[in-house]
Amino acid sequence: MGSRYELSCGLGDRQVRFGEQALRIEVCDDCPELARPGLPDPYSESGRGLFLVAVLADRYGVEPTAVGKCCWAEIALPASPDQQIVFPLVSQRSC
């Protein structure tokens, strides 16, 4: 399984930051169209990225910028080093 980072409007900027309570991931590009999560066609080769972010992140959003948009997601960090980060398993479709 792999991951692809493709932009239809140009090169993007990626940032990952650790805060005291969350890991924040940002992907910004120069495309003005604001991304929206949706359930992709089962035979499509793309269109699942923001859907997966919406399922796995504690918070996420898309904000317009002066030159395009910035998609971001936050994953809460454990309160103590002994706690594990747990992601829910969500089943939307069956084959």
C-alpha positions in Angstrom: 0.0 0.0 0.0 1.4 3.4 -0.9 0.5 7.1 -0.6 0.6 9.7 -3.3 0.7 13.4 -3.0 -0.7 14.9 -6.2 -1.8 18.4 -6.9 -3.7 19.5 -9.9 -2.8 23.2 -9.5 0.9 23.2 -8.7 3.5 22.4 -6.1 2.3 22.1 -2.5 3.9 23.0 0.9 3.7 20.4 3.6 4.3 20.9 7.4 4.1 18.7 10.4 4.2 20.3 13.8 4.0 18.8 17.3 2.1 20.9 19.9 1.6 20.1 23.5 -1.7 18.4 22.9 -1.8 17.5 19.2 0.2 16.6 16.0 -0.8 19.0 13.3 -0.3 18.2 9.6 -0.8 20.9 6.9 -0.8 20.6 3.1 -1.1 23.9 1.2 -1.3 24.5 -2.5 -2.1 27.2 -5.0 -5.5 25.7 -6.1 -8.4 28.0 -5.0 -11.0 25.2 -4.9 -11.7 24.2 -1.3 -11.4 20.4 -0.8 -14.4 18.6 0.7 -14.4 15.0 2.1 -16.7 12.6 0.3 -17.2 9.0 -0.3 -15.4 8.2 -3.6 -16.6 5.9 -6.4 -15.4 2.4 -5.4 -13.6 2.1 -8.8 -11.9 5.5 -8.7 -8.1 5.6 -8.3 -8.2 8.9 -6.4 -10.5 10.9 -4.1 -10.0 9.1 -0.8 -7.5 11.4 0.9 -9.7 13.9 2.7 -12.2 11.1 3.4 -9.5 9.2 5.3 -8.3 12.3 7.1 -11.9 13.0 8.2 -12.2 9.5 9.6 -8.8 9.3 11.3 -8.2 12.9 12.6 -9.6 14.4 15.8 -10.1 17.7 14.0 -9.6 18.8 10.4 -10.4 21.6 8.1 -9.7 23.5 4.9 -8.9 27.2 4.9 -8.5 29.6 2.0 -5.1 31.4 1.7 -4.0 34.4 -0.3 -2.8 32.1 -3.1 -4.9 28.9 -2.7 -5.9 26.7 0.2 -4.5 24.9 3.2 -5.9 21.5 4.3 -5.0 20.6 7.9 -5.6 17.8 10.4 -4.9 17.4 14.1 -4.4 14.1 16.0 -4.6 14.4 19.7 -1.5 13.3 21.5 -1.7 10.9 24.6 -1.9 12.7 27.9 0.9 10.4 29.2 3.6 8.4 27.5 1.9 5.1 28.5 -1.3 5.9 26.5 -1.7 4.7 23.0 -3.2 6.6 20.1 -6.2 4.6 18.9 -7.9 5.1 15.6 -11.5 4.0 15.1 -12.3 1.3 12.5 -15.1 2.6 10.3 -16.8 0.4 7.7 -18.6 2.3 5.0 -19.0 -0.3 2.3 -18.7 -4.0 1.8 -17.4 -5.7 -1.3 
